[in-house]
Amino acid sequence: MTNKIAIYVDGSFKSINGHDLIGSAYVVVNEDGSTIERKVAKEVKQDSHSRNISGELNATYGAIAYALQNNLPEITIYHDYVGIAEWANLNWKANKPETKQYANYVNRVRNEKGLIINFIHVKGHSGNMFNEVADKLAGEAIDEYAIANDLYPKVEIPGIGEVTPEAELEVIDMF
């Protein structure tokens, strides 16, 4: 494993049947081109400001945790939401509890653990391969969470009965 790697982060938000969900993902890109992909989703109860960025912040927490768990001295985090770098580098004032916690965490890790964390902004949905992968994974995480927790509304189809997205997946998987 290399000591200096790139990690692409992205987050997503979706409200499904009254449940607010965030998805977070990161893609580790090693110097040899190999990748490691991670994704997670959870339900959140937050104001409208935070829900739009929570997935992005959570993905960045995951990327930093990966670096710490693997004793990496330096990482470069590629992100499409500009606040990821601006709060961490103290260029933006963190006014909300969630952004204050994030800025404090990143800087504590830098100071106490010595992890060098660089940030590079990439334009979202512009064809950057690894950013697109992270974006896709964050969305997938939400859908998988919603299916696993039976959050999608059920539809009654005459002659067939009740249908859910999970039932559709089972039919597709048979081919």
WOGIFEN-V484018 format. One line per field, one symbol per residue. phi: phi as a letter, one per 40 degrees, with the letter a starting at -180 (. if undefined). psi: psi as a letter, one per 30 degrees, with the letter a starting at -180 (. if undefined). burial: I if it has 16 or more other C-alpha atoms within 10 Angstrom, else O. A space follows every 10 residues. Layout:
phi=???
psi=???
burial=???
This chain:
phi=.ccbbbbcba bababbfgbc bbbbaabcbc ccgcbbbbaa bacbbacccc ccbdcccccc dccccdcccb fccabbccab bccdcccccg cbccccdccc cccccdcccc ccbgccbbbb cbccfbgcdc cccccccccc dcccccccbf ccccbcbdgb hcbbdccccc ccccc
psi=klfjlkkkkl llkkkjhgkk kkkklljkjl fgfllkkkll llkljllfee fffeeeeeee eeeeeeeefg hkfklkkklf jffeeeeegg fkkjeleeee eeeeeefeee eefgkkjlkk kkklhggjef eeeeeeeeee eeeeeeefgh fkkkkkkkfe akkleeeeee eeff.
burial=OOOIIIIIII IIIIOOOOOI IIIIIIIIII OOOOOOOIII IIIOOOOOOI IIIIIIIIII IIIIOIIIOO OIIIIIIIII IOIIIOIIIO OOOIOOOOIO OIIOOIIOIO OOOOIIIOIO OIOOOOOOOI IIIIIIIIII IIIOIIOOOO IIOOOOOOOO OOOOIIOOOO OOOOO
